[in-house]
Amino acid sequence: MKCPYCRADNDRVVDSRASQDGFAVRRRRLCSSCGRRYTTYERVEEAVLKVVKKDKSRVPYDRNRIKSGIEKACWKRPISPDQIDRILARIEDDLYANFESEVPSEHIGELVMQELSELDQVAYVRFASIYREFKDVQDFLREVEPMLDATKRLRS
């Protein structure tokens, strides 16, 4: 590891611990040449997943794309960024546990919908309207009907 200050390749690890996200090791280093301290992170290199889209094309998995879709669905809803990050973590855990190199986009969409249905009904419907490509009000009603039935049962 080269020191970011003097570029010397002579340091030692002073402290080592798991990072806050639990997926990296945080190391405090001391440069033997200039005496300054700096922090490095060691992460496991994960296999690159490809997403198989509806048209059978393949694109690299992009966490930010899923996050953006979830954030749009949750816009102006009482949902914190931490809740969104936890959703993303659960989705990624599922993807890396169940797929080695390719994952169908439909699977990702269903995971997002499942997570949003448990978190916020409005966010769920917003996401579903785009993901399911609602054509008219009937499509919308078919998606919402199970939620309405569940609400009626709870009130009875």
C-alpha positions as CSV (number, residue, x, y, z in Angstrom):
1,M,0.0,0.0,0.0
2,K,1.4,3.4,-1.0
3,C,1.0,6.3,1.4
4,P,-1.4,8.9,-0.1
5,Y,0.8,11.7,1.3
6,C,4.4,10.9,0.4
7,R,3.8,7.9,-2.0
8,A,6.2,5.7,0.0
9,D,5.6,2.0,0.0
10,N,6.5,1.5,3.6
11,D,3.8,1.4,6.2
12,R,2.4,-0.8,9.0
13,V,-1.1,-1.6,10.1
14,V,-1.9,0.1,13.5
15,D,-5.5,-1.0,13.9
16,S,-7.8,-3.4,12.0
17,R,-11.6,-3.9,12.4
18,A,-14.8,-4.6,10.5
19,S,-16.3,-1.6,8.8
20,Q,-19.7,-0.3,9.8
21,D,-21.4,-2.1,6.9
22,G,-19.8,-5.4,7.9
23,F,-18.7,-6.1,4.3
24,A,-15.2,-4.7,4.6
25,V,-12.2,-4.5,6.9
26,R,-11.1,-1.1,7.9
27,R,-7.3,-0.7,8.5
28,R,-5.6,2.3,10.1
29,R,-2.0,2.5,8.7
30,L,1.0,4.4,9.8
31,C,3.5,5.5,7.1
32,S,7.1,4.7,8.2
33,S,8.5,7.5,6.0
34,C,6.4,10.5,6.8
35,G,4.7,9.4,10.0
36,R,1.2,10.2,8.9
37,R,-1.8,7.9,9.4
38,Y,-4.4,7.0,6.9
39,T,-7.3,4.5,6.5
40,T,-7.8,1.8,3.9
41,Y,-10.7,-0.6,3.3
42,E,-10.4,-4.1,2.2
43,R,-13.5,-5.6,0.4
44,V,-14.3,-8.9,-1.1
45,E,-14.5,-8.7,-4.8
46,E,-17.9,-10.0,-5.8
47,A,-18.7,-11.8,-9.0
48,V,-20.2,-9.5,-11.5
49,L,-23.9,-10.3,-12.1
50,K,-25.6,-9.8,-15.4
51,V,-29.2,-8.9,-15.5
52,V,-31.2,-10.7,-18.2
53,K,-33.8,-8.3,-19.4
54,K,-37.2,-9.1,-20.9
55,D,-35.8,-8.8,-24.5
56,K,-33.1,-11.3,-23.5
57,S,-30.3,-8.7,-23.6
58,R,-27.8,-8.8,-20.8
59,V,-26.6,-5.8,-18.8
60,P,-24.3,-5.5,-15.8
61,Y,-26.1,-5.5,-12.5
62,D,-26.4,-1.9,-11.2
63,R,-27.3,-1.3,-7.6
64,N,-27.9,2.4,-8.3
65,R,-30.5,1.6,-10.9
66,I,-32.6,-0.4,-8.4
67,K,-32.0,2.2,-5.7
68,S,-33.3,4.9,-8.0
69,G,-36.5,3.0,-8.8
70,I,-37.1,2.4,-5.1
71,E,-36.4,6.1,-4.3
72,K,-38.9,7.2,-6.9
73,A,-41.6,4.9,-5.6
74,C,-40.9,6.1,-2.0
75,W,-40.8,9.8,-3.0
76,K,-42.6,12.0,-0.3
77,R,-43.4,8.9,1.7
78,P,-42.3,8.4,5.4
79,I,-39.4,6.1,4.4
80,S,-35.9,6.8,5.5
81,P,-32.7,6.3,3.4
82,D,-31.7,3.6,5.9
83,Q,-34.9,1.7,5.2
84,I,-34.1,1.9,1.4
85,D,-30.5,0.7,2.1
86,R,-31.8,-2.3,4.1
87,I,-34.2,-3.2,1.2
88,L,-31.3,-3.1,-1.2
89,A,-29.1,-5.2,1.1
90,R,-31.8,-7.9,1.4
91,I,-32.3,-7.9,-2.4
92,E,-28.6,-8.2,-3.0
93,D,-28.3,-10.9,-0.4
94,D,-31.0,-12.9,-2.3
95,L,-29.4,-12.3,-5.7
96,Y,-25.9,-13.3,-4.6
97,A,-27.2,-16.3,-2.7
98,N,-29.4,-17.7,-5.5
99,F,-27.6,-16.6,-8.8
100,E,-24.0,-17.1,-9.9
101,S,-23.7,-15.0,-13.0
102,E,-27.1,-14.1,-14.5
103,V,-30.4,-13.0,-12.8
104,P,-33.7,-12.4,-14.6
105,S,-34.9,-8.8,-14.3
106,E,-38.3,-10.2,-13.4
107,H,-36.8,-11.8,-10.3
108,I,-35.4,-8.4,-9.2
109,G,-38.7,-6.6,-9.9
110,E,-40.6,-9.2,-7.8
111,L,-38.1,-8.9,-4.9
112,V,-38.5,-5.1,-5.0
113,M,-42.3,-5.4,-5.1
114,Q,-42.3,-7.8,-2.2
115,E,-40.1,-5.5,-0.1
116,L,-42.2,-2.5,-0.9
117,S,-45.5,-4.2,-0.2
118,E,-44.3,-4.9,3.3
119,L,-42.9,-1.4,3.8
120,D,-45.5,1.0,2.3
121,Q,-48.6,0.3,0.2
122,V,-48.4,3.6,-1.7
123,A,-44.7,3.0,-2.7
124,Y,-45.7,-0.5,-3.7
125,V,-48.4,0.7,-6.0
126,R,-46.2,3.4,-7.5
127,F,-43.5,0.8,-8.3
128,A,-46.0,-1.8,-9.5
129,S,-47.6,0.7,-11.9
130,I,-44.3,1.1,-13.7
131,Y,-43.0,-2.4,-13.4
132,R,-46.3,-4.1,-14.4
133,E,-46.8,-1.5,-17.1
134,F,-50.5,-0.7,-16.2
135,K,-52.4,0.1,-19.4
136,D,-55.6,1.2,-17.7
137,V,-57.5,1.5,-14.5
138,Q,-58.5,-2.1,-14.6
139,D,-54.9,-3.2,-14.4
140,F,-54.4,-0.9,-11.4
141,L,-57.5,-2.3,-9.7
142,R,-56.3,-5.9,-10.2
143,E,-53.0,-5.0,-8.5
144,V,-54.7,-3.2,-5.6
145,E,-57.6,-5.6,-5.0
146,P,-55.6,-8.0,-2.8
147,M,-54.5,-5.2,-0.5
148,L,-58.0,-3.9,-0.2
149,D,-59.3,-7.4,0.6
150,A,-56.6,-7.8,3.3
151,T,-57.5,-4.4,4.8
152,K,-61.2,-5.3,4.9
153,R,-60.4,-8.6,6.6
154,L,-58.4,-6.7,9.3
155,R,-61.2,-4.3,9.9
156,S,-63.8,-7.1,10.3
